[in-house]
Amino acid sequence: MMHLILVIAVVFVFAASCLLTFGLCRAATRRDMLEARWREESAGSVGEESHESA
């Protein structure tokens, strides 16, 4: 019985760490995409940038 509880706990911790890793990777990818878009927009003309922020 104790062995079963230990296995369930290990599986739970492993699943939680996988989900956390997936979430962090997805957030980092999204941030990189937003930074790339921001760099792309800031390389454009200033008029377009002020129009988009309005």
Helices and strands as residue ranges (DSSP letters): H 2-43, H 46-53
